[in-house]
Amino acid sequence: MIGELLYEMVEELEPRFAPKITGMILELDQDRVFHLMESPEALKETVKEAMKILADWIPQQMQLLGKEDACKFLASMLPAKL
């Protein structure tokens, strides 16, 4: 239930990567997750940080997997509907 609510909040900020970012946030300490859910500004900043991490991570995956496989992998991270 927490994950569903958090997902909705993250989706408003970053719809394309909401599943991945929500998963990243849920790996944090539970107190931190609750704080982020109570503080829109803190959540916004955390989502920005997660996007920076993904921006660095995505090119690495393209090098490791090859362009076609990396594109398939990244597409699998997107929600079914955009």
FENKALIN-V634938 format. One record per residue. N is the residue number from 1. PSI is psi in radians with two decimals (NA if undefined). BURIAL is # if it has 16 or more other C-alpha atoms within 10 Angstrom, else .. Layout:
n: [N N]
psi: [PSI PSI]
burial: [BURIAL BURIAL]
This chain:
n: [1 2 3 4 5 6 7 8 9 10 11 12 13 14 15 16 17 18 19 20 21 22 23 24 25 26 27 28 29 30 31 32 33 34 35 36 37 38 39 40 41 42 43 44 45 46 47 48 49 50 51 52 53 54 55 56 57 58 59 60 61 62 63 64 65 66 67 68 69 70 71 72 73 74 75 76 77 78 79 80 81 82]
psi: [-0.71 -0.75 -0.67 -0.77 -0.78 -0.74 -0.81 -0.69 -0.76 -0.68 -0.58 -0.54 -0.67 1.39 -0.66 -0.63 0.33 -0.73 -0.80 -0.80 -0.70 -0.77 -0.71 -0.76 -0.68 -0.28 -0.21 2.95 2.45 -0.67 -0.69 -0.72 -0.82 -0.69 -0.77 -0.61 -0.44 -0.30 1.73 -0.63 -0.72 -0.68 -0.75 -0.76 -0.70 -0.68 -0.69 -0.77 -0.73 -0.68 -0.62 -0.74 -0.79 -0.64 -0.58 -0.59 -0.70 -0.87 -0.60 -0.72 -0.63 -0.64 -0.71 -0.75 -0.34 2.66 -0.84 -0.84 -0.66 -0.72 -0.72 -0.75 -0.82 -0.66 -0.58 -0.33 -0.30 2.64 2.78 -0.59 2.42 NA]
burial: [. . . . . # # . # # # . . # # # # # # # # # . . # # . . . . . . # . . # # . . . . . # # . # # . . # # . . . . . . . . . # # . . . . . . . # . . . . . . . . . . . .]
